[in-house]
Amino acid sequence: MRGLLRAPAALALLVVWLLPSGQASAASYSVAMKGYAFSPASLSVPAGSTVTWTNYDTAPHDVKTTSGPLSIHSPMLNKGQSWSFTFTTAGSYGYVCTVHPDMTAGITVRAAAPAPAPPQHVHTSAPTRQEAPAPARTPSHAAPSTPSMTMTMPSASPSPTASAAAGPQTGPPSAPQASPQPAIQAAASTARPLDPLLVLAGLVAGVAVLCLLLVGSRTSRAQREEP
């Protein structure tokens, strides 16, 4: 049972031993003042990190920059005391202990990676098509229909076909007839009164035919009587 408990403890110690000596967390770093030296003597941290110096010697130490974008100077630290500083400006810093000038070290502060810009949604709208105004509609006036003139021939007795054609049709239209014109023409010809000149010409023609018949009959009789 004790062997099972010791295995996780040993694994945790191994992980702690494998961690870098100068890095305590992702944004916090530590530097030891021990043996009249800074450990680690060179450190690289991202901007925004906090570095803590702790004095493990019996002699007092401090931290004072000799180069870099900013000038920092810590108070005098006795044994067991600590001092922290947060680096927000990127650059290379060199520092020293003013009590022991041989204690020198350096810190490189890297610029923080810029945060990714949020995606910008660009809305593109199709150009609106402007429709031309529709032309004004003028009221269309129907052309007056020309009245159709129907010529009817006088007849002695109106035939049912002609009276039906001349009268207004109030009921539904009847089926189209094949050829109504010949019947109308025949009725008109039969109902037309006789012309006196035609009658006279007919009489003359009849008399002429009768004369010809008489002459022909006499000629044939005379030929028969000859020996």
C-alpha positions in Angstrom: 0.0 0.0 0.0 2.9 2.4 0.8 4.5 1.6 -2.5 1.3 2.6 -4.3 1.3 5.9 -2.4 4.9 6.6 -3.1 4.6 6.3 -6.9 2.5 9.4 -7.4 4.7 11.4 -5.1 7.8 10.4 -6.9 6.1 11.3 -10.2 5.2 14.8 -8.9 8.7 15.4 -7.7 10.1 14.4 -11.2 7.8 16.8 -12.9 8.8 19.7 -10.6 12.5 18.9 -11.1 12.0 18.9 -14.9 10.5 22.4 -14.9 12.8 25.3 -15.7 14.4 26.7 -12.6 13.6 30.3 -13.4 9.9 29.8 -14.3 7.4 29.4 -11.6 4.2 29.8 -13.7 3.1 31.0 -17.1 3.2 34.7 -16.1 5.4 34.6 -13.0 9.2 34.1 -12.9 11.6 33.9 -10.0 15.3 34.8 -9.7 17.4 33.6 -6.7 20.1 35.8 -5.1 22.4 33.0 -3.9 26.2 32.7 -3.6 26.6 36.3 -4.6 25.0 35.7 -8.0 21.7 35.9 -9.8 20.2 32.6 -10.8 19.4 32.4 -13.6 21.7 35.0 -14.9 19.7 35.3 -18.2 16.0 35.2 -18.4 13.5 35.6 -21.3 9.9 36.5 -20.5 6.9 37.8 -22.4 5.6 41.3 -21.8 3.3 41.4 -18.9 5.3 38.8 -16.8 6.2 39.4 -13.2 9.7 38.6 -12.0 10.4 38.0 -8.2 13.9 38.3 -6.7 14.6 36.5 -3.4 17.7 36.9 -1.3 19.1 33.6 0.1 22.5 35.1 1.2 23.3 36.6 4.6 24.6 39.7 2.9 22.0 42.2 1.6 21.4 42.6 -2.2 19.4 44.8 -4.4 18.4 45.1 -8.1 19.2 48.1 -10.3 19.0 48.3 -14.1 22.1 49.4 -16.0 20.4 49.3 -19.4 17.0 48.9 -20.9 13.8 50.8 -21.9 13.0 51.4 -18.2 15.0 52.2 -15.1 14.2 50.1 -12.0 15.7 50.0 -8.6 14.6 47.7 -5.8 14.9 48.3 -2.1 17.8 46.6 -0.2 16.8 42.9 0.5 18.0 41.1 3.5 18.1 37.3 3.8 14.7 35.8 3.1 13.2 38.9 1.6 11.7 39.2 -1.9 10.8 41.9 -4.4 8.8 41.7 -7.6 8.4 43.8 -10.7 6.1 43.4 -13.7 7.7 44.1 -17.1 5.2 45.6 -19.5 7.7 47.2 -21.9 9.5 44.9 -24.3 13.3 45.2 -24.6 16.6 43.9 -23.1 17.3 44.9 -19.5 20.7 44.6 -17.8 20.8 44.9 -14.0 23.4 44.6 -11.1 23.6 44.5 -7.4 24.9 47.9 -6.2 26.4 46.4 -3.1 28.3 43.7 -5.1 29.0 45.0 -8.6 30.2 41.6 -9.7 26.6 40.3 -9.5 25.2 41.0 -13.0 22.4 39.5 -15.0 20.0 40.3 -17.8 16.3 39.9 -18.7 14.8 40.0 -22.2 11.2 41.0 -22.4 9.4 39.8 -25.6 6.5 41.7 -27.1 3.2 40.2 -26.5 1.6 38.6 -29.5 -1.2 40.8 -30.8 -4.7 39.4 -30.2 -6.3 38.2 -33.4 -8.7 40.7 -34.8 -12.3 39.6 -34.9 -13.5 38.7 -38.3 -15.2 41.5 -40.1 -18.3 40.6 -41.9 -18.7 42.7 -45.1 -22.2 42.8 -46.3 -22.4 43.3 -50.0 -25.8 44.2 -51.4 -26.6 43.8 -55.0 -27.3 47.2 -56.6 -31.0 47.9 -56.8 -32.3 48.1 -60.3 -34.3 51.2 -60.9 -37.3 50.4 -63.1 -38.4 53.0 -65.6 -41.9 54.4 -64.9 -44.5 52.7 -67.0 -45.9 54.9 -69.7 -49.4 56.2 -69.0 -52.0 54.3 -70.6 -54.4 56.4 -72.7 -57.9 55.1 -72.9 -58.5 53.5 -76.2 -61.7 54.6 -77.9 -63.2 52.0 -80.2 -63.6 53.2 -83.7 -67.3 53.5 -84.5 -68.4 50.7 -86.6 -69.8 51.7 -90.0 -73.4 50.5 -90.4 -73.8 47.8 -92.9 -76.3 48.6 -95.6 -78.5 45.7 -96.7 -80.3 46.0 -100.0 -83.4 44.0 -100.2 -85.2 43.3 -103.5 -88.9 43.9 -103.6 -90.8 40.7 -103.7 -94.4 39.8 -104.1 -94.5 37.5 -101.1 -91.6 37.6 -98.6 -90.0 34.2 -98.4 -89.5 32.8 -94.9 -85.7 32.6 -95.5 -85.4 36.3 -96.4 -87.6 37.4 -93.5 -85.6 35.3 -91.1 -82.4 36.9 -92.4 -83.7 40.4 -92.2 -85.3 40.2 -88.7 -83.2 40.8 -85.6 -81.9 37.6 -84.0 -82.7 37.6 -80.3 -81.9 34.0 -79.6 -78.6 32.2 -79.7 -76.8 32.2 -83.1 -77.9 29.4 -85.3 -75.4 27.1 -87.1 -73.9 28.6 -90.2 -75.6 27.6 -93.4 -73.7 26.2 -96.3 -74.8 28.5 -99.1 -77.7 30.9 -98.4 -77.0 33.2 -101.4 -78.3 30.8 -104.1 -81.6 30.4 -102.4 -82.0 34.2 -101.9 -81.1 34.8 -105.6 -83.6 32.2 -106.8 -86.4 33.7 -104.7 -85.5 37.2 -105.9 -85.5 36.0 -109.6 -88.9 34.3 -109.2 -90.5 37.3 -107.5 -89.1 39.9 -110.1 -91.9 41.4 -112.3 -91.8 40.7 -116.1 -90.2 43.4 -118.3 -92.5 44.5 -121.3 -89.6 44.6 -123.6 -88.7 41.0 -122.8 -92.3 40.0 -123.4 -92.4 41.8 -126.8 -89.1 40.2 -127.8 -90.5 36.8 -126.8 -93.6 37.3 -128.9 -91.6 38.4 -131.9 -89.4 35.4 -131.6 -92.4 33.1 -131.3 -94.0 34.6 -134.5 -90.7 34.2 -136.4 -90.5 30.6 -135.4 -94.1 30.0 -136.4 -93.4 31.6 -139.8 -90.4 29.4 -140.3 -92.4 26.4 -139.5 -95.2 27.3 -141.9 -92.7 28.0 -144.7 -90.9 24.8 -144.1 -94.1 22.8 -144.1 -95.3 24.4 -147.4 -91.9 23.7 -149.0 -92.0 20.1 -148.1 -95.6 19.7 -149.3 -94.7 21.3 -152.7 -91.8 18.9 -153.1 -94.1 15.9 -152.4 -96.7 17.0 -155.0 -94.2 17.3 -157.8 -94.0 14.2 -160.1 
